[in-house]
Amino acid sequence: MSEAPNETDLSAPIQPMSLGDAERSGWDDEVDVVVVGLGAAGAAATIAAAEAGATVIALERGASGGGTSAMSGGILYLGGGTSTQIGAGVQDDPVLMLAFLSEALGRPTTDQKLATYCADSVDHHDWLVHHGVPFRADFWPEPGMEPPGTEGLVYSGGEDTAPYADHIHPAARGHVPATPNAAGGFLMECLLAAVASTSARVLTDARAQRLVVDGTGRVHGVAARVDGVGTLVRARGGVVLAAGGWAYNDALVDQYVPQVNRVTWKLGTDHDDGWGLRSCQALGAAIEGMDVAEVALPITPPRSMVRGVLVDRHGRRFINEDTYFGHVGQAALMEHDGEVYLLFDEPRYEVNRVGMRAGWVAADWDELGEELGMPPGALVATMAAYNDAAARGEDPEHGKRPEWLVPLVDGPFGAIDLRVGTSIYAGFPLGGVVTTADGEVVRDDGSTVPGVYAVGRVASSLALERYCSGISLGEGTFFGRRAATAAARASTTG
């Protein structure tokens, strides 16, 4: 039988059950590998462990698998020269992919996980295809969001914009499973069908409560409640934690990245309560990136919207408007307190895909700045400098590409309200447990915790400073496979 831990402090580490207590109660089941969570990372882990010859139990907290992955846009960040890229005429290689992601995500090119991800991305693409995830080799030119059709490639991280495109050849790497609009549900249908074709057992309504640990710190299994009944499951090779992130643990968010508690839409489910992270912390796990979050502010599509100008509450520009809207949202919320506006003149104004409309209209920039409560003359000065440079096809301040530069001089002039309290901000924290390229949990002293692996949003993201759409699903499935393979291998050698 298992006993639930004390949950009076939802930000505190979840202390494990001792191996002695588990053995006195008696194991209810025993397999080679236990996977906790059946989103994209957990599904990939379950498939990989079973195909490696391990006996597997997957514990899924909900009534079925899917989790946050099923609610997502379904983009997977893959590259290096995949067959989908080649078929769409996109030139890429692992070196280019590594150079871009290192700069965009904020990890050095020597980072073991990032380098491995780029080197083996083509293989992972082919693994996904082999397991029933189809990609159509066609490029969709509107970046950031999933296409309305079945096109299989998009720019999803600002690859074709400053500050990257001037020195790194841009390549579309956002791979979208071939289904119209948001593809997350379809992706999970494909992966769960692949899970069902294996010998793995899936237990739903199964809530993991504590890890089971011996006196040396090795993890031996999981204490859970399955259909309301306390259950102890032993894992001979290891436990793979794919239990989701911590966006819905308000206490943890307040502690590490409180801005996420201000967004309109937290990307996740109420199962993203930080259980995996907190369980690893009790084992001495190192954590990183806890103050970093993805924050999407969907000002596009259509991309023509980027002919407008983004300003903060002081009337100053702060970013190139043509970049990935995840970079826009992150800068707006984390650096400018969510107090920003998108400005247009009358010929350039239109309503975007999510229905953003002008909240203020004025005859000139001075009047508009006054209506927005900006310092006197600030907006006039900003727009005079911008319009002068745009007339020359230049943006020396932020590097917006020439095709999107146009002087905004034909009134009336309008502002779309992009403040965090009134506009759509979608976000989630990116920090988590430090892991090796095989998903092993790393302690502060650099040693690893035997018997446990962390993947998906339990682990810290490759996105250590900024985000690219598709990294979560890409790295979750990629490192889920690697961790489960390592756990399966340990069941025969440990």
C-alpha positions in Angstrom: 0.0 0.0 0.0 1.1 3.6 -0.6 0.5 6.6 1.5 0.1 10.1 0.2 2.8 12.6 1.2 1.9 15.7 3.3 0.9 18.4 0.8 0.6 21.4 3.1 3.5 23.2 1.2 3.0 22.8 -2.5 6.4 24.3 -3.3 8.4 21.9 -1.0 10.2 18.8 -2.2 8.1 15.6 -2.0 10.0 13.2 0.3 10.3 9.6 -1.0 9.1 6.4 0.6 11.9 4.3 2.0 12.7 1.0 0.3 12.3 -0.7 3.7 8.7 0.6 4.1 7.9 -0.5 0.5 9.2 -4.0 1.0 7.4 -4.4 4.3 4.2 -3.4 2.6 5.0 -5.6 -0.4 5.3 -4.7 -4.0 2.0 -4.9 -6.0 3.7 -5.1 -9.4 7.2 -5.4 -10.8 8.5 -4.5 -14.3 11.7 -3.3 -15.9 10.7 0.2 -16.5 8.0 2.5 -15.1 7.0 5.6 -17.0 5.1 8.2 -15.1 2.9 10.3 -17.5 1.7 9.6 -21.0 2.0 12.8 -22.9 4.4 13.0 -25.9 7.5 12.4 -23.8 6.0 9.5 -21.9 4.5 7.9 -24.9 7.9 8.0 -26.7 9.5 6.6 -23.6 7.0 3.8 -23.3 7.4 2.8 -27.0 11.2 2.9 -26.8 11.4 0.8 -23.6 9.0 -1.8 -24.8 10.8 -2.0 -28.2 14.1 -2.4 -26.3 12.7 -5.6 -24.8 11.8 -4.3 -21.4 8.6 -5.0 -19.5 6.9 -1.6 -19.1 4.1 0.0 -17.0 3.0 3.5 -17.9 1.1 5.4 -15.1 -1.2 8.0 -16.5 -2.9 10.3 -14.1 -5.9 11.1 -16.4 -8.5 8.9 -18.0 -6.4 8.6 -21.1 -3.0 9.7 -22.4 -2.3 13.0 -24.0 -1.9 15.7 -21.3 -0.6 19.1 -22.4 0.8 17.6 -25.6 -2.7 16.9 -26.9 -3.7 20.5 -26.3 -0.7 22.0 -28.1 -0.2 23.1 -31.7 1.7 19.9 -32.3 4.9 21.5 -33.8 8.1 19.5 -33.3 11.4 21.3 -33.7 13.5 19.0 -35.9 16.1 19.6 -38.4 19.6 18.9 -39.8 18.3 17.7 -43.1 15.1 15.7 -42.5 13.4 14.1 -45.5 10.5 16.5 -44.9 12.9 19.5 -45.2 14.6 18.0 -48.3 11.2 17.4 -49.9 10.2 21.0 -49.2 13.4 22.3 -50.7 14.7 23.5 -47.3 18.5 23.3 -46.9 19.8 22.4 -43.5 22.4 20.4 -41.6 23.2 19.6 -38.0 25.9 22.3 -37.8 23.5 25.0 -38.9 20.9 23.7 -36.5 23.3 23.7 -33.6 24.5 27.2 -34.4 21.0 28.6 -34.5 19.7 26.8 -31.5 22.7 27.7 -29.4 22.2 31.4 -30.1 18.4 31.3 -30.0 18.0 29.2 -26.9 21.0 30.4 -24.9 22.9 27.2 -24.6 26.6 26.8 -25.7 27.3 24.7 -28.7 29.3 22.4 -26.4 26.2 21.6 -24.3 25.9 17.8 -24.4 22.2 17.7 -24.7 21.9 20.3 -27.3 24.7 18.9 -29.4 23.2 15.4 -29.2 19.7 16.7 -30.1 21.0 18.4 -33.3 23.3 15.5 -34.3 20.5 12.9 -34.0 17.5 15.0 -35.1 17.2 13.4 -38.5 17.1 9.9 -36.9 14.4 11.1 -34.5 12.3 12.5 -37.4 12.5 9.1 -39.1 11.6 7.3 -35.8 8.5 9.5 -35.5 7.5 8.8 -39.1 8.1 5.0 -38.6 5.8 5.2 -35.6 2.9 6.7 -37.5 3.5 10.5 -37.3 3.2 11.8 -40.9 4.8 15.0 -42.2 3.9 16.6 -45.5 6.9 18.0 -47.3 5.5 21.5 -47.9 6.5 24.9 -46.5 4.0 27.3 -44.9 5.2 30.9 -45.0 3.3 32.3 -42.0 5.7 31.7 -39.1 5.1 30.7 -35.5 1.7 29.1 -35.6 0.5 25.9 -37.1 -0.8 26.1 -40.7 -4.5 25.9 -41.5 -3.8 23.1 -44.0 -1.5 20.1 -43.9 1.8 21.8 -44.7 4.6 20.2 -42.8 7.2 23.0 -42.2 7.1 26.4 -40.7 9.6 28.9 -39.2 9.0 28.6 -35.5 11.8 30.5 -33.8 12.6 33.6 -35.7 15.1 31.8 -38.0 14.5 34.2 -40.9 14.8 37.4 -38.8 17.3 39.5 -36.9 19.5 38.9 -35.0 20.0 35.4 -36.6 19.4 35.5 -40.3 22.3 37.9 -41.1 24.9 35.3 -40.1 23.1 31.9 -39.9 21.4 30.5 -43.0 17.7 30.3 -42.1 16.0 26.9 -42.3 12.4 26.1 -41.4 12.5 23.4 -38.7 9.0 23.5 -37.2 7.7 20.1 -38.3 3.9 19.9 -38.2 2.1 16.6 -38.3 -0.2 16.4 -41.4 -3.5 17.5 -40.1 -5.3 20.9 -40.4 -4.8 23.5 -37.7 -3.6 22.5 -34.2 -2.0 19.1 -34.5 -1.3 18.2 -30.9 -4.3 15.9 -30.6 -3.5 14.2 -33.8 0.2 13.8 -32.8 -1.0 12.1 -29.5 -3.4 9.8 -31.4 -0.5 8.6 -33.5 1.9 8.1 -30.5 -0.8 6.4 -28.4 -1.6 4.1 -31.3 2.1 3.2 -31.4 2.0 2.6 -27.6 -1.0 0.3 -28.0 0.9 -1.8 -30.5 3.6 -2.6 -27.9 3.5 -5.0 -25.0 3.5 -2.1 -22.5 0.7 -1.9 -19.9 -1.0 1.4 -19.5 -2.7 2.2 -16.1 -5.0 5.2 -16.3 -6.4 7.1 -13.3 -3.0 6.3 -11.8 -1.6 9.1 -9.7 2.1 8.7 -8.7 2.6 10.0 -5.2 6.2 9.2 -4.1 9.3 7.6 -5.4 10.7 4.6 -3.5 14.4 5.1 -2.6 17.0 3.0 -0.7 19.6 4.3 1.8 22.1 5.1 -1.0 19.7 7.3 -2.9 18.8 4.8 -5.6 15.3 4.8 -6.9 13.6 1.4 -6.9 10.0 2.2 -7.9 6.9 4.3 -7.4 4.1 4.6 -4.8 0.9 5.4 -6.6 -2.9 5.3 -6.3 -4.5 3.4 -9.2 -8.2 3.8 -9.4 -8.1 5.0 -5.8 -6.1 2.0 -4.5 -2.6 2.4 -3.1 -0.2 0.5 -5.3 3.6 -0.1 -5.2 5.3 -0.7 -8.5 8.9 -1.8 -8.5 11.1 -0.8 -11.5 14.2 -3.0 -12.0 15.8 -0.7 -14.6 14.4 2.7 -13.7 11.6 5.1 -13.4 11.1 7.6 -16.2 9.4 10.8 -15.0 7.4 12.4 -17.8 4.8 13.8 -15.5 4.5 17.3 -17.0 5.6 20.7 -15.8 4.7 23.1 -13.0 2.7 25.8 -14.7 -0.4 25.0 -12.5 1.5 25.1 -9.2 0.9 28.7 -8.3 3.2 28.5 -5.3 6.2 27.3 -7.4 5.4 29.9 -10.1 5.3 32.7 -7.5 8.6 31.5 -6.1 10.6 31.3 -9.3 8.8 33.1 -12.2 5.8 35.0 -10.9 5.1 36.7 -14.3 3.6 33.4 -15.5 0.8 33.7 -13.0 -0.2 36.9 -14.8 -0.7 35.4 -18.3 -4.2 35.0 -19.8 -3.6 31.3 -20.7 -1.2 28.9 -19.0 -0.2 26.3 -21.5 -0.8 23.1 -19.6 -3.4 21.2 -17.5 -4.0 21.1 -13.8 -1.9 17.9 -13.8 1.1 20.2 -14.4 1.5 20.6 -10.7 5.3 20.1 -10.4 5.1 16.6 -8.9 8.1 15.3 -10.9 10.2 18.3 -10.2 9.5 18.3 -6.5 10.1 14.5 -6.2 13.5 15.0 -7.9 14.4 17.9 -5.6 14.0 15.6 -2.6 16.7 13.4 -4.1 19.1 16.3 -4.3 18.5 17.1 -8.0 20.0 20.2 -9.5 17.6 22.6 -11.2 18.2 25.3 -13.8 16.3 27.9 -15.8 13.6 28.3 -13.2 13.2 32.0 -13.9 12.7 31.5 -17.7 9.3 31.1 -19.3 7.9 30.9 -22.8 5.4 33.7 -23.3 3.6 33.8 -26.7 1.9 37.0 -27.8 0.2 36.1 -31.1 0.3 39.3 -33.0 0.6 37.3 -36.3 -0.5 35.8 -38.6 -1.0 37.4 -40.9 2.7 38.4 -41.0 1.8 41.7 -42.7 0.9 42.8 -39.2 4.6 43.2 -38.5 4.6 46.4 -40.6 3.3 48.0 -37.4 5.5 49.2 -34.6 5.7 47.7 -31.0 6.3 50.2 -28.2 6.4 50.0 -24.4 4.5 52.3 -22.0 7.2 54.9 -22.4 6.7 55.1 -26.2 9.9 53.3 -27.1 10.5 50.4 -29.5 12.0 47.3 -27.9 12.2 44.6 -30.5 12.1 43.8 -34.2 8.4 43.3 -34.9 9.0 40.6 -37.6 10.6 38.2 -35.1 8.9 35.0 -33.6 6.0 36.1 -31.5 7.3 34.0 -28.6 10.3 36.4 -28.5 7.9 39.3 -28.6 5.8 38.0 -25.7 8.7 37.1 -23.6 10.3 40.5 -24.0 6.9 42.3 -23.5 6.1 40.5 -20.2 9.5 39.7 -18.7 11.3 42.9 -19.7 8.5 45.5 -20.0 6.0 44.3 -17.4 3.4 43.5 -20.0 2.8 47.1 -20.8 3.1 47.3 -24.6 1.2 48.4 -27.7 1.2 47.7 -31.4 0.9 50.8 -33.6 -0.4 51.3 -37.2 -1.3 53.9 -39.6 -4.6 53.6 -41.4 -3.4 51.8 -44.6 -1.5 49.2 -42.7 -4.2 48.4 -40.1 -5.9 45.0 -40.2 -7.4 42.5 -37.7 -5.2 39.4 -37.1 -6.1 35.8 -36.7 -7.0 36.1 -33.1 -9.1 39.2 -33.5 -6.9 41.9 -32.1 -8.4 45.4 -32.9 -7.3 49.0 -32.3 -8.4 50.3 -28.9 -7.3 53.9 -29.6 -7.4 56.0 -32.7 -5.9 59.6 -33.1 -5.2 62.1 -35.8 -1.5 62.2 -35.1 1.3 60.5 -33.1 1.3 63.2 -30.5 -2.4 62.8 -29.7 -2.1 59.0 -29.7 0.8 59.1 -27.2 -1.2 61.4 -25.0 -4.2 59.1 -25.1 -1.9 56.2 -24.1 -0.5 58.1 -21.2 3.1 58.2 -22.6 5.6 60.9 -21.7 5.1 64.0 -23.7 6.8 63.9 -27.1 8.1 60.4 -26.6 6.0 58.6 -29.2 6.5 61.5 -31.7 10.2 61.1 -31.4 10.1 57.3 -31.7 7.9 57.4 -34.8 9.9 60.2 -36.4 13.1 58.1 -36.1 11.4 54.9 -37.2 9.8 56.5 -40.2 13.0 58.3 -41.3 14.9 55.0 -41.2 12.1 53.0 -42.8 12.0 55.4 -45.7 15.6 54.3 -46.4 14.7 50.6 -45.9 16.7 50.4 -42.7 16.2 49.6 -39.1 19.5 50.3 -37.4 17.9 49.9 -33.9 16.4 46.4 -34.1 17.1 45.0 -37.6 13.6 44.5 -39.0 13.9 43.1 -42.5 13.5 45.6 -45.3 10.4 43.9 -46.8 8.5 44.7 -43.6 9.7 48.3 -43.2 7.3 51.0 -44.3 6.9 54.6 -42.9 3.7 54.9 -40.9 2.6 58.4 -42.0 -0.9 58.1 -43.3 -3.3 58.9 -40.5 -5.4 58.3 -38.6 -3.1 56.3 -36.3 -4.2 53.5 -34.0 -2.9 51.3 -31.2 -3.8 47.8 -30.4 -3.8 47.1 -26.6 -1.2 44.3 -25.9 -1.1 44.8 -22.1 -1.0 41.6 -20.2 -4.3 42.3 -18.4 -6.2 42.7 -21.6 -4.5 40.8 -24.4 -3.8 37.1 -25.0 -0.6 36.0 -23.4 0.1 32.2 -23.4 2.9 30.9 -21.3 4.6 28.3 -19.2 7.8 27.9 -17.2 10.8 26.3 -18.8 13.0 25.5 -15.8 13.3 22.0 -14.3 15.7 19.3 -13.3 19.2 19.1 -14.8 19.7 15.9 -16.8 22.2 14.2 -19.0 21.6 13.4 -22.6 20.2 10.1 -21.4 17.8 11.7 -19.0 19.7 10.8 -15.9 18.9 13.2 -13.0 22.0 15.2 -12.1 22.7 16.3 -8.5 24.3 19.7 -7.6 27.7 17.9 -7.2 27.5 16.5 -10.7 26.7 12.9 -9.7 23.6 11.2 -11.0 20.7 9.7 -9.1 20.6 6.0 -10.0 17.3 4.5 -11.1 15.4 7.7 -12.1 15.2 9.7 -15.4 13.5 13.0 -16.0 12.2 14.0 -19.4 9.6 16.4 -20.9 8.8 19.4 -18.7 10.1 17.6 -15.6 13.6 18.3 -17.0 14.9 21.7 -17.7 14.3 22.8 -21.3 16.9 23.1 -24.0 15.5 26.6 -24.1 17.5 28.2 -21.3 17.0 31.8 -22.2 14.5 32.0 -25.1 12.1 29.5 -26.8 11.3 28.2 -30.3 7.9 26.6 -30.9 8.3 22.9 -31.1 11.2 22.5 -28.7 9.0 21.0 -26.0 7.5 18.3 -28.2 10.8 17.8 -30.0 13.0 17.4 -27.0 10.3 15.6 -25.0 10.0 12.8 -27.5 13.7 12.7 -28.3 15.0 12.5 -24.7 12.0 10.3 -23.7 13.3 7.7 -26.1 16.9 8.0 -24.9 15.9 7.8 -21.2 13.7 4.8 -21.6 16.3 3.0 -23.7 18.9 3.6 -20.9 16.4 2.4 -18.2 15.7 -0.7 -20.2 19.4 -1.4 -20.6 19.9 -0.9 -16.8 17.3 -3.6 -16.1 19.6 -6.2 -17.6 22.9 -4.9 -16.1 21.8 -3.4 -12.8 
